[in-house]
Amino acid sequence: MVTILDTGETYGCAREENLLDAMVRLGRKGIPSGCHGGGCGVCKIHIVDGTWRGKTMSREHVSSDEEARGIVLACRAYPSSDVTLKVLGKMKKAVCRERKYGLV
């Protein structure tokens, strides 16, 4: 199970699936999914709890120090356990936007 601290939402993510692909299944409009290859940097997150394994990420977007602290690209991170994360950058704006109901 993956928990997004910013919103309290949870979603399932298989060990062979990256965190971004599973997040997109939430069906929320505006979740930036960019290139899905680690090159664009729009899916930057901070894994604050849990274990994960990662694929190569662009150092233009994630430094080796950041990666060691759990700041990674969701498209290149795969859960090895339950994971708790915070969204960053362009991802934060889309995931944490206030939802409005009714007529605008």
C-alpha positions in Angstrom: 0.0 0.0 0.0 1.2 3.5 -0.8 0.1 6.5 1.3 0.3 10.1 0.0 1.0 12.2 3.2 -0.2 15.4 1.5 -3.7 14.2 0.8 -4.1 11.1 3.0 -4.9 9.0 -0.1 -3.8 5.4 -0.4 -3.4 3.2 -3.4 -2.1 -0.3 -4.2 1.1 -0.7 -6.1 2.6 -4.1 -7.1 6.3 -4.6 -6.6 6.9 -4.9 -10.3 5.0 -1.6 -11.0 6.5 1.9 -10.5 4.9 4.3 -8.1 3.8 6.7 -10.8 1.9 4.2 -13.0 0.0 3.0 -9.9 -0.8 6.6 -8.9 -2.2 7.4 -12.3 -4.8 4.7 -11.8 -6.3 6.9 -9.0 -8.0 8.6 -12.0 -7.1 12.1 -10.8 -6.8 14.7 -13.6 -3.5 16.6 -13.7 -1.2 14.0 -12.2 1.9 14.8 -14.3 3.2 11.7 -15.9 5.7 13.1 -18.4 8.1 10.7 -20.1 7.8 7.7 -17.7 11.6 7.1 -18.3 13.2 9.3 -15.6 14.2 12.1 -18.0 11.7 14.9 -17.5 11.6 15.2 -13.7 7.9 16.1 -13.3 7.1 13.1 -11.0 9.5 14.0 -8.2 8.5 12.6 -4.8 10.0 12.1 -1.3 9.7 8.6 0.1 9.5 9.3 3.8 8.9 5.7 5.0 9.2 2.2 3.5 11.6 0.5 1.3 11.9 0.8 -2.5 14.3 0.0 -5.3 15.0 2.3 -8.2 16.1 2.4 -11.8 18.5 5.0 -13.2 17.3 8.6 -12.7 18.5 11.7 -14.5 21.0 13.5 -12.3 19.6 16.7 -13.8 16.5 16.1 -11.7 17.6 14.0 -8.8 21.1 14.2 -7.3 22.8 11.2 -5.7 22.4 12.9 -2.3 18.7 13.4 -2.9 18.2 9.8 -4.0 20.0 8.6 -0.9 17.5 10.6 1.2 14.5 9.1 -0.7 13.9 12.0 -3.0 13.3 10.2 -6.3 11.2 10.1 -9.5 8.0 8.1 -9.1 8.4 6.6 -12.5 11.7 5.0 -11.6 10.8 3.9 -8.0 9.3 0.5 -7.2 8.0 -0.4 -3.7 9.6 -3.3 -1.7 7.2 -2.7 1.2 4.4 -0.3 2.1 5.5 3.2 1.2 4.6 6.7 2.5 5.5 9.6 0.3 5.2 13.3 -0.1 4.8 14.9 -3.6 7.2 17.6 -4.7 7.5 20.2 -7.4 5.1 20.0 -10.4 3.6 16.9 -8.9 2.6 18.7 -5.7 0.6 21.3 -7.5 -1.5 18.7 -9.3 -2.0 16.2 -6.5 -2.6 18.7 -3.7 -4.8 21.2 -5.5 -8.1 22.0 -3.7 -11.0 20.4 -5.4 -14.1 22.6 -5.9 -17.6 21.2 -6.1 -20.7 22.7 -7.5 -21.0 25.6 -10.0 -18.1 27.9 -10.4 
